[in-house]
């Protein structure tokens, strides 16, 4: 099978609502309103179809794929149906080739659920933006109250579970550039998570990300440089995926996730009602940006039908930037033009560099300098000229 039509990651939206109301969430506060007409929880026949279709797909491609339970808040599906889904999948799909993970805000974690995750070799990543000050900037509940304590309770439960080592995958934080990176890094390290990852805030050329006052601003790049230095200078660092991916790319390796590098990733979403969609981060651009024209549903369509379609190939092709600036940019092999949602503008579509272009550029140049200074000059894939700050 051509890698362009291979499944790498499937995100399963087990619940379309969330018990939190984070102000930056592209699902509920972006231009798309699809969640309003979705069933609140995935029905039993959709759960059964997912199991059957994923097993079918596993028989159609050599490479394994990752399964991520996502929402809304995925734990809102409830123990019984989650158990049906996870036990059903794990009975047919071995963990080595088919990692299953859950991305949760942590508030609904319980011993019973953690035992289920341990039994089905499902790992858990918890969303938290840092100490209370950082977390309270956006991660509030539907009545505007802090969710910090609820998430911390879940993390403590997770960290103290008897099989925490295999179940606790790490933390995922949206960057809050007004909170100093050393406070965030020190705090997250103290949680005992085995890894961290960071996301840029949503935004595009028509709607700049918070705290970024122009396309040329480098607020996020400066924040990331400070974090990168803390990471590199830490004698006992906790792995940070976003940086490990970047370092790997600088040294000629391959990116693990979309949004960097030049390798395309096959990502599909299964909505709560079973509809098969493109990566839902595209919703941050405009209403319906993540829909396929044919509106396939997992109940009556195989994933192979979608993966073999011309529309799927065009969609994965979007990961490679089309803009003249990116095409001519010496940093493209590492930067990759950023995720498509960050390239959007109403007048040019996705034919722009990332709105974070200048942030990416100063970060990558800094990383190259640090790697060169560590004696890795001969292994860097970018020419020395890339290292000079323009
Ligand atoms: S640094 Fe800017 S121009 Fe270069 S690839 Fe990245 S987004 Fe495109």
Boltz pocket constraint, residues with backbone or C-beta under 6 A from the ligand:
constraints:
  - pocket:
      binder: B
      contacts: [[A, 321], [A, 325], [A, 326], [A, 327], [A, 329], [A, 330], [A, 331], [A, 332], [A, 335], [A, 336], [A, 337], [A, 338], [A, 353], [A, 354], [A, 356], [A, 357], [A, 358], [A, 360], [A, 361]]
      max_distance: 6.0
